[in-house]
Amino acid sequence: SSSLTEVTVFIKRLRRMTDLSNMAKTMRIVLSNTSKVTVLMSDLNAVIDQGFLDLPGNLFQKKYRNPDELQNSTEIKCLNDLLYLLASSTDIRDLLNCVSSNLQAFVIQPSRNKEEFRTRAADFQLRWNFLLSAVSKAMTLNYADSFG
């Protein structure tokens, strides 16, 4: 019962986040246009694959200097899952369900108790937000066509 309460609080916190709300509003416009989705996917892949995340002051990249470790990162896996799904579906509900499934797999299920869940949830939320900020920064600084 207490685990369920913690899970519910964590999910509600994520849903309340302004970044997620703003992303969903913006993405509805983008997702309705196939050519915009194609450009967005191309830009996101370039940011990840070509190392544009390795910008001065980007602590995420410094922590994972080894490319194998970066590819094993939970946040990168979640982002890659979203990109993979984006190739076949532009329904925002499908994309949010993907995020929900990843939270279940990487945060909720592996947690053995309430304290571990709190730690995992806070850690994931911090690193996920940091990754999305780094991606936005990289796309802005590299004049990505989809980011304007």
N, CA, C and O atoms as a GROMACS GRO file, in nm:
protein
  592
    1SER      N    1   0.082  -0.120   0.000
    1SER     CA    2   0.000   0.000   0.000
    1SER      C    3   0.086   0.126   0.000
    1SER      O    4   0.060   0.220  -0.074
    2SER      N    5   0.191   0.127   0.084
    2SER     CA    6   0.277   0.246   0.089
    2SER      C    7   0.358   0.259  -0.039
    2SER      O    8   0.385   0.370  -0.084
    3SER      N    9   0.396   0.145  -0.099
    3SER     CA   10   0.468   0.150  -0.227
    3SER      C   11   0.379   0.209  -0.335
    3SER      O   12   0.425   0.289  -0.416
    4LEU      N   13   0.254   0.170  -0.335
    4LEU     CA   14   0.160   0.223  -0.433
    4LEU      C   15   0.146   0.374  -0.416
    4LEU      O   16   0.137   0.448  -0.514
    5THR      N   17   0.143   0.421  -0.292
    5THR     CA   18   0.133   0.563  -0.265
    5THR      C   19   0.255   0.637  -0.319
    5THR      O   20   0.242   0.742  -0.382
    6GLU      N   21   0.375   0.580  -0.295
    6GLU     CA   22   0.498   0.642  -0.345
    6GLU      C   23   0.498   0.647  -0.498
    6GLU      O   24   0.537   0.747  -0.557
    7VAL      N   25   0.455   0.540  -0.561
    7VAL     CA   26   0.449   0.535  -0.707
    7VAL      C   27   0.352   0.641  -0.758
    7VAL      O   28   0.382   0.713  -0.853
    8THR      N   29   0.238   0.650  -0.694
    8THR     CA   30   0.137   0.749  -0.735
    8THR      C   31   0.191   0.891  -0.721
    8THR      O   32   0.171   0.973  -0.811
    9VAL      N   33   0.258   0.921  -0.611
    9VAL     CA   34   0.315   1.055  -0.589
    9VAL      C   35   0.419   1.085  -0.696
    9VAL      O   36   0.422   1.195  -0.750
   10PHE      N   37   0.506   0.987  -0.725
   10PHE     CA   38   0.610   1.006  -0.826
   10PHE      C   39   0.549   1.032  -0.963
   10PHE      O   40   0.592   1.124  -1.033
   11ILE      N   41   0.450   0.955  -1.002
   11ILE     CA   42   0.387   0.973  -1.133
   11ILE      C   43   0.316   1.108  -1.140
   11ILE      O   44   0.323   1.176  -1.242
   12LYS      N   45   0.249   1.147  -1.034
   12LYS     CA   46   0.183   1.278  -1.031
   12LYS      C   47   0.285   1.391  -1.044
   12LYS      O   48   0.259   1.490  -1.113
   13ARG      N   49   0.400   1.376  -0.979
   13ARG     CA   50   0.504   1.478  -0.987
   13ARG      C   51   0.551   1.492  -1.131
   13ARG      O   52   0.569   1.604  -1.180
   14LEU      N   53   0.572   1.382  -1.198
   14LEU     CA   54   0.615   1.387  -1.338
   14LEU      C   55   0.510   1.452  -1.427
   14LEU      O   56   0.542   1.530  -1.517
   15ARG      N   57   0.385   1.420  -1.402
   15ARG     CA   58   0.278   1.477  -1.484
   15ARG      C   59   0.265   1.627  -1.464
   15ARG      O   60   0.226   1.699  -1.556
   16ARG      N   61   0.296   1.673  -1.344
   16ARG     CA   62   0.285   1.817  -1.315
   16ARG      C   63   0.399   1.898  -1.372
   16ARG      O   64   0.390   2.021  -1.381
   17MET      N   65   0.503   1.833  -1.410
   17MET     CA   66   0.621   1.908  -1.453
   17MET      C   67   0.589   1.997  -1.572
   17MET      O   68   0.530   1.953  -1.671
   18THR      N   69   0.627   2.118  -1.562
   18THR     CA   70   0.602   2.216  -1.667
   18THR      C   71   0.668   2.175  -1.798
   18THR      O   72   0.609   2.192  -1.905
   19ASP      N   73   0.790   2.121  -1.792
   19ASP     CA   74   0.859   2.081  -1.914
   19ASP      C   75   0.780   1.977  -1.992
   19ASP      O   76   0.771   1.986  -2.114
   20LEU      N   77   0.725   1.880  -1.923
   20LEU     CA   78   0.649   1.776  -1.991
   20LEU      C   79   0.523   1.835  -2.054
   20LEU      O   80   0.487   1.801  -2.166
   21SER      N   81   0.457   1.922  -1.980
   21SER     CA   82   0.336   1.985  -2.032
   21SER      C   83   0.366   2.069  -2.155
   21SER      O   84   0.297   2.060  -2.256
   22ASN      N   85   0.470   2.151  -2.147
   22ASN     CA   86   0.507   2.235  -2.261
   22ASN      C   87   0.551   2.150  -2.379
   22ASN      O   88   0.519   2.181  -2.494
   23MET      N   89   0.624   2.044  -2.352
   23MET     CA   90   0.667   1.955  -2.459
   23MET      C   91   0.546   1.893  -2.529
   23MET      O   92   0.542   1.886  -2.652
   24ALA      N   93   0.449   1.849  -2.452
   24ALA     CA   94   0.331   1.787  -2.510
   24ALA      C   95   0.255   1.886  -2.599
   24ALA      O   96   0.210   1.850  -2.708
   25LYS      N   97   0.240   2.009  -2.552
   25LYS     CA   98   0.171   2.110  -2.632
   25LYS      C   99   0.245   2.138  -2.762
   25LYS      O  100   0.185   2.144  -2.869
   26THR      N  101   0.374   2.154  -2.752
   26THR     CA  102   0.455   2.181  -2.870
   26THR      C  103   0.457   2.060  -2.963
   26THR      O  104   0.446   2.074  -3.085
   27MET      N  105   0.471   1.944  -2.903
   27MET     CA  106   0.483   1.823  -2.984
   27MET      C  107   0.355   1.791  -3.061
   27MET      O  108   0.363   1.734  -3.169
   28ARG      N  109   0.240   1.827  -3.009
   28ARG     CA  110   0.115   1.803  -3.083
   28ARG      C  111   0.119   1.873  -3.219
   28ARG      O  112   0.074   1.818  -3.320
   29ILE      N  113   0.173   1.993  -3.221
   29ILE     CA  114   0.184   2.068  -3.345
   29ILE      C  115   0.285   2.001  -3.438
   29ILE      O  116   0.259   1.984  -3.556
   30VAL      N  117   0.398   1.965  -3.383
   30VAL     CA  118   0.503   1.902  -3.463
   30VAL      C  119   0.459   1.766  -3.514
   30VAL      O  120   0.482   1.732  -3.630
   31LEU      N  121   0.397   1.688  -3.427
   31LEU     CA  122   0.359   1.551  -3.462
   31LEU      C  123   0.252   1.542  -3.570
   31LEU      O  124   0.235   1.437  -3.632
   32SER      N  125   0.182   1.649  -3.592
   32SER     CA  126   0.079   1.647  -3.696
   32SER      C  127   0.137   1.668  -3.835
   32SER      O  128   0.064   1.660  -3.934
   33ASN      N  129   0.267   1.695  -3.845
   33ASN     CA  130   0.331   1.722  -3.973
   33ASN      C  131   0.446   1.621  -3.994
   33ASN      O  132   0.547   1.625  -3.924
   34THR      N  133   0.429   1.532  -4.091
   34THR     CA  134   0.526   1.425  -4.115
   34THR      C  135   0.665   1.478  -4.147
   34THR      O  136   0.764   1.423  -4.100
   35SER      N  137   0.674   1.583  -4.226
   35SER     CA  138   0.806   1.635  -4.261
   35SER      C  139   0.876   1.694  -4.139
   35SER      O  140   0.998   1.683  -4.126
   36LYS      N  141   0.800   1.758  -4.048
   36LYS     CA  142   0.859   1.811  -3.926
   36LYS      C  143   0.909   1.697  -3.836
   36LYS      O  144   1.014   1.709  -3.773
   37VAL      N  145   0.834   1.588  -3.831
   37VAL     CA  146   0.875   1.472  -3.751
   37VAL      C  147   1.005   1.414  -3.806
   37VAL      O  148   1.094   1.378  -3.729
   38THR      N  149   1.015   1.405  -3.937
   38THR     CA  150   1.136   1.352  -4.000
   38THR      C  151   1.257   1.438  -3.967
   38THR      O  152   1.363   1.386  -3.934
   39VAL      N  153   1.242   1.570  -3.977
   39VAL     CA  154   1.352   1.661  -3.946
   39VAL      C  155   1.387   1.653  -3.797
   39VAL      O  156   1.505   1.652  -3.762
   40LEU      N  157   1.286   1.646  -3.710
   40LEU     CA  158   1.311   1.635  -3.567
   40LEU      C  159   1.389   1.508  -3.535
   40LEU      O  160   1.485   1.512  -3.459
   41MET      N  161   1.349   1.396  -3.592
   41MET     CA  162   1.419   1.270  -3.568
   41MET      C  163   1.563   1.277  -3.616
   41MET      O  164   1.654   1.228  -3.550
   42SER      N  165   1.582   1.337  -3.730
   42SER     CA  166   1.717   1.353  -3.785
   42SER      C  167   1.804   1.438  -3.692
   42SER      O  168   1.919   1.403  -3.665
   43ASP      N  169   1.749   1.548  -3.644
   43ASP     CA  170   1.823   1.636  -3.554
   43ASP      C  171   1.854   1.568  -3.421
   43ASP      O  172   1.964   1.580  -3.369
   44LEU      N  173   1.757   1.496  -3.366
   44LEU     CA  174   1.780   1.426  -3.240
   44LEU      C  175   1.885   1.317  -3.256
   44LEU      O  176   1.972   1.300  -3.170
   45ASN      N  177   1.878   1.243  -3.365
   45ASN     CA  178   1.980   1.140  -3.389
   45ASN      C  179   2.118   1.202  -3.405
   45ASN      O  180   2.217   1.147  -3.356
   46ALA      N  181   2.126   1.316  -3.471
   46ALA     CA  182   2.255   1.384  -3.488
   46ALA      C  183   2.311   1.428  -3.352
   46ALA      O  184   2.430   1.414  -3.327
   47VAL      N  185   2.226   1.481  -3.267
   47VAL     CA  186   2.268   1.526  -3.136
   47VAL      C  187   2.327   1.409  -3.056
   47VAL      O  188   2.428   1.424  -2.988
   48ILE      N  189   2.262   1.295  -3.065
   48ILE     CA  190   2.307   1.178  -2.988
   48ILE      C  191   2.426   1.110  -3.056
   48ILE      O  192   2.529   1.088  -2.992
   49ASP      N  193   2.412   1.077  -3.184
   49ASP     CA  194   2.512   0.996  -3.253
   49ASP      C  195   2.642   1.071  -3.282
   49ASP      O  196   2.750   1.011  -3.279
   50GLN      N  197   2.634   1.199  -3.311
   50GLN     CA  198   2.752   1.274  -3.350
   50GLN      C  199   2.820   1.343  -3.233
   50GLN      O  200   2.914   1.421  -3.252
   51GLY      N  201   2.774   1.315  -3.112
   51GLY     CA  202   2.842   1.365  -2.994
   51GLY      C  203   2.821   1.512  -2.963
   51GLY      O  204   2.902   1.572  -2.892
   52PHE      N  205   2.714   1.572  -3.014
   52PHE     CA  206   2.690   1.712  -2.986
   52PHE      C  207   2.659   1.736  -2.838
   52PHE      O  208   2.663   1.850  -2.793
   53LEU      N  209   2.629   1.631  -2.763
   53LEU     CA  210   2.603   1.648  -2.620
   53LEU      C  211   2.731   1.676  -2.543
   53LEU      O  212   2.726   1.716  -2.426
   54ASP      N  213   2.846   1.655  -2.605
   54ASP     CA  214   2.974   1.678  -2.539
   54ASP      C  215   3.012   1.826  -2.550
   54ASP      O  216   3.105   1.862  -2.621
   55LEU      N  217   2.938   1.908  -2.479
   55LEU     CA  218   2.961   2.052  -2.479
   55LEU      C  219   3.028   2.092  -2.348
   55LEU      O  220   3.008   2.025  -2.247
   56PRO      N  221   3.108   2.200  -2.348
   56PRO     CA  222   3.169   2.245  -2.223
   56PRO      C  223   3.063   2.268  -2.117
   56PRO      O  224   2.960   2.330  -2.143
   57GLY      N  225   3.089   2.216  -1.998
   57GLY     CA  226   2.995   2.233  -1.889
   57GLY      C  227   2.887   2.129  -1.883
   57GLY      O  228   2.801   2.133  -1.794
   58ASN      N  229   2.888   2.033  -1.977
   58ASN     CA  230   2.787   1.928  -1.978
   58ASN      C  231   2.833   1.815  -1.888
   58ASN      O  232   2.910   1.728  -1.930
   59LEU      N  233   2.788   1.815  -1.764
   59LEU     CA  234   2.833   1.717  -1.666
   59LEU      C  235   2.788   1.576  -1.701
   59LEU      O  236   2.855   1.479  -1.666
   60PHE      N  237   2.676   1.564  -1.770
   60PHE     CA  238   2.629   1.431  -1.809
   60PHE      C  239   2.732   1.360  -1.895
   60PHE      O  240   2.762   1.243  -1.872
   61GLN      N  241   2.786   1.430  -1.993
   61GLN     CA  242   2.886   1.369  -2.082
   61GLN      C  243   3.016   1.341  -2.006
   61GLN      O  244   3.079   1.238  -2.030
   62LYS      N  245   3.056   1.430  -1.917
   62LYS     CA  246   3.179   1.408  -1.842
   62LYS      C  247   3.168   1.284  -1.754
   62LYS      O  248   3.266   1.211  -1.736
   63LYS      N  249   3.050   1.260  -1.701
   63LYS     CA  250   3.029   1.143  -1.616
   63LYS      C  251   3.041   1.015  -1.698
   63LYS      O  252   3.087   0.912  -1.647
   64TYR      N  253   3.001   1.020  -1.824
   64TYR     CA  254   3.001   0.903  -1.911
   64TYR      C  255   3.095   0.921  -2.029
   64TYR      O  256   3.052   0.917  -2.144
   65ARG      N  257   3.220   0.941  -2.003
   65ARG     CA  258   3.316   0.962  -2.112
   65ARG      C  259   3.328   0.837  -2.200
   65ARG      O  260   3.355   0.850  -2.319
   66ASN      N  261   3.309   0.719  -2.144
   66ASN     CA  262   3.315   0.595  -2.219
   66ASN      C  263   3.186   0.582  -2.301
   66ASN      O  264   3.078   0.578  -2.241
   67PRO      N  265   3.193   0.574  -2.435
   67PRO     CA  266   3.071   0.564  -2.517
   67PRO      C  267   2.984   0.444  -2.484
   67PRO      O  268   2.862   0.451  -2.495
   68ASP      N  269   3.046   0.332  -2.443
   68ASP     CA  270   2.967   0.214  -2.405
   68ASP      C  271   2.882   0.242  -2.282
   68ASP      O  272   2.767   0.200  -2.274
   69GLU      N  273   2.939   0.314  -2.186
   69GLU     CA  274   2.864   0.349  -2.066
   69GLU      C  275   2.750   0.444  -2.100
   69GLU      O  276   2.641   0.432  -2.044
   70LEU      N  277   2.774   0.537  -2.192
   70LEU     CA  278   2.669   0.630  -2.232
   70LEU      C  279   2.554   0.555  -2.297
   70LEU      O  280   2.437   0.586  -2.271
   71GLN      N  281   2.584   0.455  -2.382
   71GLN     CA  282   2.479   0.379  -2.448
   71GLN      C  283   2.402   0.291  -2.349
   71GLN      O  284   2.287   0.256  -2.375
   72ASN      N  285   2.464   0.255  -2.236
   72ASN     CA  286   2.396   0.175  -2.135
   72ASN      C  287   2.318   0.260  -2.036
   72ASN      O  288   2.252   0.206  -1.947
   73SER      N  289   2.324   0.390  -2.050
   73SER     CA  290   2.252   0.480  -1.961
   73SER      C  291   2.101   0.462  -1.977
   73SER      O  292   2.050   0.452  -2.088
   74THR      N  293   2.032   0.458  -1.864
   74THR     CA  294   1.887   0.444  -1.864
   74THR      C  295   1.822   0.558  -1.940
   74THR      O  296   1.726   0.536  -2.015
   75GLU      N  297   1.873   0.679  -1.922
   75GLU     CA  298   1.812   0.795  -1.988
   75GLU      C  299   1.828   0.786  -2.140
   75GLU      O  300   1.734   0.815  -2.214
   76ILE      N  301   1.945   0.746  -2.185
   76ILE     CA  302   1.967   0.732  -2.330
   76ILE      C  303   1.878   0.621  -2.386
   76ILE      O  304   1.824   0.634  -2.495
   77LYS      N  305   1.863   0.512  -2.310
   77LYS     CA  306   1.773   0.404  -2.354
   77LYS      C  307   1.631   0.457  -2.368
   77LYS      O  308   1.563   0.426  -2.466
   78CYS      N  309   1.585   0.535  -2.272
   78CYS     CA  310   1.450   0.592  -2.278
   78CYS      C  311   1.436   0.686  -2.398
   78CYS      O  312   1.335   0.682  -2.468
   79LEU      N  313   1.535   0.768  -2.421
   79LEU     CA  314   1.532   0.859  -2.535
   79LEU      C  315   1.533   0.782  -2.666
   79LEU      O  316   1.460   0.816  -2.759
   80ASN      N  317   1.615   0.678  -2.674
   80ASN     CA  318   1.618   0.595  -2.795
   80ASN      C  319   1.486   0.523  -2.818
   80ASN      O  320   1.443   0.508  -2.932
   81ASP      N  321   1.422   0.477  -2.710
   81ASP     CA  322   1.291   0.414  -2.723
   81ASP      C  323   1.189   0.512  -2.781
   81ASP      O  324   1.108   0.476  -2.866
   82LEU      N  325   1.195   0.636  -2.734
   82LEU     CA  326   1.104   0.738  -2.787
   82LEU      C  327   1.131   0.764  -2.935
   82LEU      O  328   1.038   0.779  -3.014
   83LEU      N  329   1.259   0.771  -2.972
   83LEU     CA  330   1.293   0.793  -3.112
   83LEU      C  331   1.247   0.677  -3.200
   83LEU      O  332   1.195   0.699  -3.309
   84TYR      N  333   1.265   0.556  -3.151
   84TYR     CA  334   1.222   0.438  -3.226
   84TYR      C  335   1.070   0.440  -3.247
   84TYR      O  336   1.022   0.413  -3.357
   85LEU      N  337   0.997   0.471  -3.141
   85LEU     CA  338   0.852   0.477  -3.150
   85LEU      C  339   0.806   0.591  -3.241
   85LEU      O  340   0.708   0.579  -3.313
   86LEU      N  341   0.878   0.701  -3.237
   86LEU     CA  342   0.843   0.817  -3.318
   86LEU      C  343   0.848   0.785  -3.467
   86LEU      O  344   0.778   0.848  -3.547
   87ALA      N  345   0.930   0.688  -3.504
   87ALA     CA  346   0.938   0.648  -3.645
   87ALA      C  347   0.809   0.582  -3.692
   87ALA      O  348   0.779   0.584  -3.812
   88SER      N  349   0.732   0.524  -3.600
   88SER     CA  350   0.610   0.454  -3.641
   88SER      C  351   0.481   0.516  -3.592
   88SER      O  352   0.374   0.490  -3.647
   89SER      N  353   0.488   0.599  -3.488
   89SER     CA  354   0.367   0.658  -3.432
   89SER      C  355   0.392   0.802  -3.391
   89SER      O  356   0.494   0.836  -3.331
   90THR      N  357   0.296   0.887  -3.426
   90THR     CA  358   0.306   1.027  -3.384
   90THR      C  359   0.194   1.062  -3.288
   90THR      O  360   0.162   1.180  -3.269
   91ASP      N  361   0.134   0.961  -3.227
   91ASP     CA  362   0.029   0.984  -3.128
   91ASP      C  363   0.096   1.013  -2.994
   91ASP      O  364   0.171   0.931  -2.942
   92ILE      N  365   0.068   1.129  -2.938
   92ILE     CA  366   0.131   1.170  -2.812
   92ILE      C  367   0.102   1.070  -2.700
   92ILE      O  368   0.184   1.052  -2.611
   93ARG      N  369  -0.014   1.005  -2.704
   93ARG     CA  370  -0.048   0.906  -2.601
   93ARG      C  371   0.046   0.785  -2.610
   93ARG      O  372   0.085   0.730  -2.507
   94ASP      N  373   0.081   0.744  -2.732
   94ASP     CA  374   0.176   0.633  -2.747
   94ASP      C  375   0.313   0.671  -2.692
   94ASP      O  376   0.379   0.590  -2.626
   95LEU      N  377   0.355   0.792  -2.718
   95LEU     CA  378   0.485   0.838  -2.668
   95LEU      C  379   0.486   0.846  -2.516
   95LEU      O  380   0.585   0.809  -2.453
   96LEU      N  381   0.378   0.895  -2.456
   96LEU     CA  382   0.370   0.902  -2.310
   96LEU      C  383   0.361   0.763  -2.249
   96LEU      O  384   0.414   0.739  -2.141
   97ASN      N  385   0.293   0.670  -2.318
   97ASN     CA  386   0.289   0.531  -2.270
   97ASN      C  387   0.428   0.469  -2.274
   97ASN      O  388   0.461   0.387  -2.188
   98CYS      N  389   0.507   0.506  -2.371
   98CYS     CA  390   0.646   0.459  -2.379
   98CYS      C  391   0.725   0.507  -2.258
   98CYS      O  392   0.798   0.429  -2.196
   99VAL      N  393   0.710   0.633  -2.224
   99VAL     CA  394   0.777   0.687  -2.105
   99VAL      C  395   0.728   0.613  -1.980
   99VAL      O  396   0.808   0.577  -1.894
  100SER      N  397   0.599   0.592  -1.971
  100SER     CA  398   0.542   0.522  -1.857
  100SER      C  399   0.597   0.379  -1.846
  100SER      O  400   0.630   0.334  -1.736
  101SER      N  401   0.607   0.309  -1.957
  101SER     CA  402   0.662   0.173  -1.957
  101SER      C  403   0.807   0.172  -1.912
  101SER      O  404   0.849   0.085  -1.836
  102ASN      N  405   0.884   0.270  -1.959
  102ASN     CA  406   1.024   0.279  -1.918
  102ASN      C  407   1.036   0.309  -1.768
  102ASN      O  408   1.124   0.255  -1.701
  103LEU      N  409   0.951   0.394  -1.717
  103LEU     CA  410   0.952   0.421  -1.574
  103LEU      C  411   0.922   0.294  -1.496
  103LEU      O  412   0.985   0.266  -1.394
  104GLN      N  413   0.826   0.218  -1.545
  104GLN     CA  414   0.792   0.093  -1.480
  104GLN      C  415   0.912  -0.002  -1.480
  104GLN      O  416   0.943  -0.063  -1.378
  105ALA      N  417   0.978  -0.013  -1.595
  105ALA     CA  418   1.089  -0.108  -1.610
  105ALA      C  419   1.216  -0.064  -1.538
  105ALA      O  420   1.285  -0.148  -1.480
  106PHE      N  421   1.247   0.065  -1.540
  106PHE     CA  422   1.376   0.111  -1.489
  106PHE      C  423   1.371   0.170  -1.348
  106PHE      O  424   1.474   0.179  -1.281
  107VAL      N  425   1.254   0.211  -1.303
  107VAL     CA  426   1.245   0.276  -1.173
  107VAL      C  427   1.157   0.198  -1.076
  107VAL      O  428   1.200   0.166  -0.965
  108ILE      N  429   1.036   0.166  -1.117
  108ILE     CA  430   0.939   0.109  -1.024
  108ILE      C  431   0.967  -0.038  -0.993
  108ILE      O  432   0.981  -0.075  -0.877
  109GLN      N  433   0.976  -0.122  -1.097
  109GLN     CA  434   0.995  -0.266  -1.074
  109GLN      C  435   1.126  -0.300  -1.004
  109GLN      O  436   1.125  -0.386  -0.915
  110PRO      N  437   1.240  -0.238  -1.039
  110PRO     CA  438   1.365  -0.276  -0.972
  110PRO      C  439   1.373  -0.234  -0.824
  110PRO      O  440   1.461  -0.282  -0.752
  111SER      N  441   1.285  -0.148  -0.781
  111SER     CA  442   1.290  -0.099  -0.644
  111SER      C  443   1.238  -0.207  -0.548
  111SER      O  444   1.128  -0.260  -0.566
  112ARG      N  445   1.318  -0.236  -0.448
  112ARG     CA  446   1.282  -0.341  -0.352
  112ARG      C  447   1.205  -0.287  -0.232
  112ARG      O  448   1.135  -0.363  -0.164
  113ASN      N  449   1.216  -0.159  -0.207
  113ASN     CA  450   1.144  -0.102  -0.093
  113ASN      C  451   1.118   0.046  -0.120
  113ASN      O  452   1.161   0.101  -0.221
  114LYS      N  453   1.047   0.108  -0.027
  114LYS     CA  454   1.007   0.247  -0.044
  114LYS      C  455   1.126   0.341  -0.054
  114LYS      O  456   1.126   0.432  -0.137
  115GLU      N  457   1.226   0.321   0.028
  115GLU     CA  458   1.343   0.409   0.026
  115GLU      C  459   1.421   0.395  -0.105
  115GLU      O  460   1.465   0.495  -0.163
  116GLU      N  461   1.437   0.273  -0.151
  116GLU     CA  462   1.507   0.252  -0.278
  116GLU      C  463   1.429   0.315  -0.393
  116GLU      O  464   1.487   0.373  -0.485
  117PHE      N  465   1.295   0.303  -0.387
  117PHE     CA  466   1.213   0.365  -0.490
  117PHE      C  467   1.233   0.516  -0.491
  117PHE      O  468   1.250   0.576  -0.597
  118ARG      N  469   1.231   0.578  -0.374
  118ARG     CA  470   1.251   0.723  -0.366
  118ARG      C  471   1.385   0.763  -0.427
  118ARG      O  472   1.395   0.861  -0.502
  119THR      N  473   1.488   0.688  -0.393
  119THR     CA  474   1.621   0.718  -0.444
  119THR      C  475   1.626   0.701  -0.596
  119THR      O  476   1.676   0.789  -0.666
  120ARG      N  477   1.574   0.589  -0.646
  120ARG     CA  478   1.574   0.564  -0.791
  120ARG      C  479   1.491   0.670  -0.865
  120ARG      O  480   1.533   0.720  -0.970
  121ALA      N  481   1.376   0.702  -0.810
  121ALA     CA  482   1.287   0.798  -0.875
  121ALA      C  483   1.352   0.936  -0.883
  121ALA      O  484   1.350   1.001  -0.988
  122ALA      N  485   1.409   0.980  -0.772
  122ALA     CA  486   1.473   1.112  -0.770
  122ALA      C  487   1.593   1.115  -0.864
  122ALA      O  488   1.614   1.213  -0.935
  123ASP      N  489   1.672   1.008  -0.864
  123ASP     CA  490   1.790   1.000  -0.950
  123ASP      C  491   1.750   1.001  -1.097
  123ASP      O  492   1.808   1.073  -1.178
  124PHE      N  493   1.650   0.920  -1.132
  124PHE     CA  494   1.605   0.916  -1.271
  124PHE      C  495   1.551   1.052  -1.315
  124PHE      O  496   1.584   1.101  -1.422
  125GLN      N  497   1.469   1.112  -1.232
  125GLN     CA  498   1.408   1.241  -1.267
  125GLN      C  499   1.515   1.347  -1.289
  125GLN      O  500   1.508   1.424  -1.384
  126LEU      N  501   1.614   1.352  -1.202
  126LEU     CA  502   1.722   1.449  -1.216
  126LEU      C  503   1.801   1.426  -1.345
  126LEU      O  504   1.824   1.519  -1.421
  127ARG      N  505   1.842   1.301  -1.368
  127ARG     CA  506   1.923   1.272  -1.487
  127ARG      C  507   1.843   1.287  -1.616
  127ARG      O  508   1.898   1.331  -1.716
  128TRP      N  509   1.715   1.252  -1.616
  128TRP     CA  510   1.630   1.266  -1.734
  128TRP      C  511   1.614   1.415  -1.769
  128TRP      O  512   1.627   1.454  -1.885
  129ASN      N  513   1.586   1.496  -1.669
  129ASN     CA  514   1.572   1.641  -1.692
  129ASN      C  515   1.704   1.701  -1.741
  129ASN      O  516   1.705   1.788  -1.828
  130PHE      N  517   1.814   1.655  -1.684
  130PHE     CA  518   1.944   1.705  -1.727
  130PHE      C  519   1.972   1.666  -1.871
  130PHE      O  520   2.022   1.747  -1.949
  131LEU      N  521   1.939   1.542  -1.908
  131LEU     CA  522   1.959   1.497  -2.046
  131LEU      C  523   1.874   1.579  -2.143
  131LEU      O  524   1.924   1.624  -2.247
  132LEU      N  525   1.747   1.600  -2.111
  132LEU     CA  526   1.661   1.678  -2.200
  132LEU      C  527   1.709   1.822  -2.213
  132LEU      O  528   1.701   1.881  -2.321
  133SER      N  529   1.759   1.878  -2.105
  133SER     CA  530   1.816   2.013  -2.110
  133SER      C  531   1.941   2.015  -2.198
  133SER      O  532   1.961   2.108  -2.276
  134ALA      N  533   2.025   1.911  -2.185
  134ALA     CA  534   2.146   1.903  -2.267
  134ALA      C  535   2.112   1.887  -2.415
  134ALA      O  536   2.178   1.946  -2.500
  135VAL      N  537   2.010   1.808  -2.445
  135VAL     CA  538   1.968   1.790  -2.584
  135VAL      C  539   1.917   1.922  -2.640
  135VAL      O  540   1.953   1.961  -2.751
  136SER      N  541   1.833   1.991  -2.563
  136SER     CA  542   1.781   2.121  -2.608
  136SER      C  543   1.894   2.220  -2.631
  136SER      O  544   1.894   2.294  -2.730
  137LYS      N  545   1.988   2.222  -2.540
  137LYS     CA  546   2.103   2.312  -2.553
  137LYS      C  547   2.184   2.278  -2.678
  137LYS      O  548   2.222   2.367  -2.754
  138ALA      N  549   2.210   2.149  -2.698
  138ALA     CA  550   2.288   2.107  -2.814
  138ALA      C  551   2.216   2.141  -2.945
  138ALA      O  552   2.279   2.185  -3.041
  139MET      N  553   2.085   2.120  -2.947
  139MET     CA  554   2.010   2.152  -3.068
  139MET      C  555   2.010   2.302  -3.095
  139MET      O  556   2.017   2.345  -3.210
  140THR      N  557   2.001   2.380  -2.990
  140THR     CA  558   2.003   2.525  -3.005
  140THR      C  559   2.139   2.573  -3.056
  140THR      O  560   2.146   2.651  -3.151
  141LEU      N  561   2.246   2.527  -2.992
  141LEU     CA  562   2.380   2.571  -3.028
  141LEU      C  563   2.425   2.522  -3.166
  141LEU      O  564   2.513   2.582  -3.228
  142ASN      N  565   2.366   2.413  -3.212
  142ASN     CA  566   2.401   2.359  -3.343
  142ASN      C  567   2.300   2.396  -3.451
  142ASN      O  568   2.300   2.340  -3.560
  143TYR      N  569   2.214   2.492  -3.418
  143TYR     CA  570   2.117   2.544  -3.514
  143TYR      C  571   2.038   2.435  -3.582
  143TYR      O  572   2.024   2.435  -3.705
  144ALA      N  573   1.987   2.341  -3.503
  144ALA     CA  574   1.907   2.231  -3.559
  144ALA      C  575   1.784   2.288  -3.628
  144ALA      O  576   1.718   2.376  -3.575
  145ASP      N  577   1.756   2.238  -3.747
  145ASP     CA  578   1.641   2.288  -3.825
  145ASP      C  579   1.509   2.272  -3.750
  145ASP      O  580   1.420   2.356  -3.762
  146SER      N  581   1.498   2.166  -3.673
  146SER     CA  582   1.372   2.140  -3.603
  146SER      C  583   1.356   2.221  -3.476
  146SER      O  584   1.250   2.219  -3.415
  147PHE      N  585   1.460   2.292  -3.436
  147PHE     CA  586   1.456   2.361  -3.308
  147PHE      C  587   1.444   2.511  -3.328
  147PHE      O  588   1.524   2.589  -3.277
  148GLY      N  589   1.346   2.550  -3.402
  148GLY     CA  590   1.330   2.693  -3.423
  148GLY      C  591   1.198   2.720  -3.480
  148GLY      O  592   1.163   2.835  -3.506
   0.00000   0.00000   0.00000
